Amino acid sequence: MISKTAIGHLVDKLSAANVASEKEDLLVLGYDSTPGVHHLPEVAVYPTTTAGVLDAMEIAQHEGLPIVPRGSGTGLSGGSVPVKGGMVLCLNRMNRILEIDEENLTATAEAGVVTLDLFNATAAKGLFYPPDPGSQKISTLGGNVMEDAGGLRGLKYGVTRDYVMALKCVLPDGSILTTGGKSVKDVAGYAFKDLLVGSEGTLGIITEVTVKLIPPPQDKRTFLAYFNDIRTAGEAVSKIIAAKIIPSTMEIMDKATINCVEDYVKIGLPRQMAALLLIEVDGHPAMVEEESQGVKKILEQVKAAEVHVAKSVEEANSLAAARRTALSALARVSPTTLLEDATVPRSRLAETFAEIERLTAKYGLKVGTFGHAGDGNLHPTVLCDERDSDEMHRAHAFYDDLYDQVLAWGGTVSGEHGIGLAKKEYLARQIGPGGVKVMKRIKDAFDPKGLLNPGKIFADDDPCTQAHVEEGFRVSH
C-alpha cells in the first residue's frame, strides 16, 4: 500500500495535475482492451519528461510498488492491467514529435505520440511510416514498440520492430539506457534494442523512439474479392504469395464479420458471401500494373465469386477503413468479445479456416474471423457472454484446441498482440520449459526485484496472485 508520504513526494516531483490516487480517477486504469480482467492500481502518474519517469520509478522502488507502463490501453492481451496494484505509469502526456530528419530518413518521438499522428506528420514531409495497427487512431508509439504491433500493411512492409532504430529506456535501477541510433549499420555490442522491442514493459520503460522512414509508394490499386467458400479465399492467398506477388495489404473477413461490419458502416457489402479479401498492391506504377494483372488472374483461377477494383482513392480508403472497424463491429453483437491472435504459415491458411469452422460447430459457438491473411495472422473472435459459465467453458476449449493445432503446424500463439496475461500458458506450450527459463533469467538480469509489470508473460511465482489472475482472466482464453 502506497503511503501518503510517497504520494506527497510524487506530487512534489511531478505536480498534483500529474498524479492520481482517488479511486474514481483510477477505475479506468484497471482495464485495457482485454475482456474479463480488472484490477485497480494504488496510484497513477503522468510524467511529461524522461526525468519525470525517473522520479516516479525512484519513489516506486523505495515503496516496493509494482510499476505498470501504459499508453492508451488498447492492448488485447492484458499487458497493461495492474494485477498487483502498485503504480500505473501513463506515458501518453509525453506526446511530442521531437524531430523528422529528412536527410537520414528518421523520426524521433516521445513514447506517448499517437501512431496516426506520427504517420500524418511524416506524410506531410513526403515520407512514409508504414506500421499501422488497427488502433492507430489512439494507440501510442511506446505501446506499439512494447507489443511489437503489426497492422494491415505488415505483409509487405513489416511490423514495428522493422522500423525501430533507437530507443531511450529507463531501467528499474534508475539508469537510462540509450540503444541504437541513426546509423543504418550498427553491430556494436548486444542488440538491446531488439530485446526491448516486444518486451511488454517487463524490462524497462521506453520514453523515446527513433524510427526509420521510407519513400511513399507512387501508385496503389485496391481489389475487393468475394468468395462462396472461405477455404477458397485461403487458397487464393497462398497462390498469390506463391506467385511471388507481395501485396501491401491482404485482409480477410468471414461471413459473420462481413455482416457485422455491414450493419456498422453500411457500405454495401454482400451479406450472402462466405468471405472477402481486401487486397492492395502498391509501388512503382509499372510494378503495380504487373502485379494487379497477376492478382486478377489468380482470383479468376480459384473462381472468386466477384472481383471489384476501387475506382478512386476515396473508395479504396473507405474499404480499408471498413476493415479496420471489424473488431468494433463484432463487439456490438454480444456482451463479451473474445479475440485471439493465431498465426500460421501461409500455406496452412485454408486448413486453419477449416479447423475454425470445425471447432465452431463442435463447441456450438458464434465466431467471426478476420485478420491479416497475407501474414497468416488470423483473429478468430468468439461472440459470447461472460455471465454464461457454460459458454465460457466452451470458448476456452475452442481456443485450447485451436492453439494445439496451430502449434502443431509450426504456428505461433501471437502474431502481434503479445503475451501479457492472456497467453502465458500458450507461450509455455510454444517455447517449452527451457525457453521460459531463459526468458526469466533475462527478466531477472534487468529487473531483479520483479517490480516491472509483474504477472505478465510468465506464470507468476506468487500462488495467491496467480489464482486471482486466472480467475479474473478465465473468460478470455
Helices and strands as residue ranges (DSSP letters): H 4-14, G 16-18, E 19-20, H 23-26, G 27-30, E 43-45, H 50-63, E 67-70, E 87-90, E 97-101, E 106-110, H 115-123, H 141-147, H 154-157, G 160-163, E 164-170, E 176-180, H 192-196, E 205-212, E 219-227, H 230-242, E 249-254, H 255-265, E 275-283, H 285-301, E 306-309, H 313-324, H 326-331, E 336-339, E 342-343, G 346-348, H 349-363, E 366-372, G 373-375, E 377-384, H 389-408, H 424-446, H 463-473, G 474-476
